[in-house]
Structure formats: C-alpha cells, structure tokens
Amino acid sequence: MALLLAILFLALFVSAIIRGKFSYGKADYDFHEHPVQFVIVLVFILGVSALCFYRFLVEMEFI
C-alpha cells in the first residue's frame, strides 16, 4: 500500500511539474499566478511521496 501511495504522489508531482498547474479539491494551483504556493504544495507532495517510499522500504525490511 505504501508503494502504491508513493507512486501516486510521485505521479501527481511529475504531472504538476510538466503542466505547471494542478487542481486539488476546490483549489487551483498555477505556477504563473501563485509561484510560492505552487512550490510549497509541490515540496509537500514530494515529501509525502518520499515518506511513503521510506515506509515501503521499512515494511519490506530493506532498511
């Protein structure tokens, strides 16, 4: 489950970087309109992805 979540959040991060915008809930984040919020949310998403991948490695006893 942790690996699936890591892949999901990583895919969200990559698609947001490529398109320069993404929507989550009722909020729209666009790099050209709100660059600071966009970067903050992307760093958070990347952090969650890294945490999920770390949990996967711990569960599989690689670490």
C-alpha positions in Angstrom: 0.0 0.0 0.0 2.8 2.4 0.8 4.5 1.7 -2.5 1.2 2.5 -4.3 0.8 5.7 -2.4 4.4 6.7 -3.2 3.9 6.1 -6.9 0.6 8.0 -6.8 2.1 11.1 -5.1 5.1 11.0 -7.4 2.9 10.8 -10.5 1.0 13.9 -9.1 4.2 15.7 -8.6 5.6 14.9 -12.0 2.4 15.9 -13.8 2.2 19.2 -11.9 5.8 20.0 -12.9 5.2 19.2 -16.5 1.9 21.1 -16.8 2.8 23.9 -14.5 -0.5 23.7 -12.7 -2.8 21.3 -10.9 -6.1 21.2 -9.1 -6.8 19.6 -5.8 -10.2 19.8 -4.2 -11.6 23.3 -4.9 -8.2 24.9 -5.1 -6.3 25.6 -8.4 -2.5 26.0 -8.2 -0.8 27.6 -11.2 2.9 28.4 -11.2 2.5 31.6 -13.2 -0.2 33.1 -10.9 0.9 31.8 -7.5 4.5 30.5 -7.7 5.2 30.5 -3.9 2.1 28.4 -3.1 2.8 26.1 -6.1 6.3 25.4 -4.9 5.2 24.9 -1.3 2.5 22.4 -2.3 4.8 20.6 -4.6 7.5 20.2 -1.9 4.9 18.9 0.4 3.7 16.3 -2.2 7.2 15.3 -2.9 7.8 14.9 0.9 4.8 12.7 1.3 5.9 10.6 -1.6 9.4 10.2 -0.1 7.8 9.3 3.3 5.6 6.6 1.7 8.5 5.2 -0.2 10.5 5.1 3.0 7.7 3.3 4.8 7.6 0.7 2.0 11.4 0.1 2.4 10.9 -0.3 6.1 8.0 -2.7 5.7 9.9 -4.8 3.3 12.9 -4.8 5.7 15.4 -3.3 3.3 16.2 -0.6 5.9 
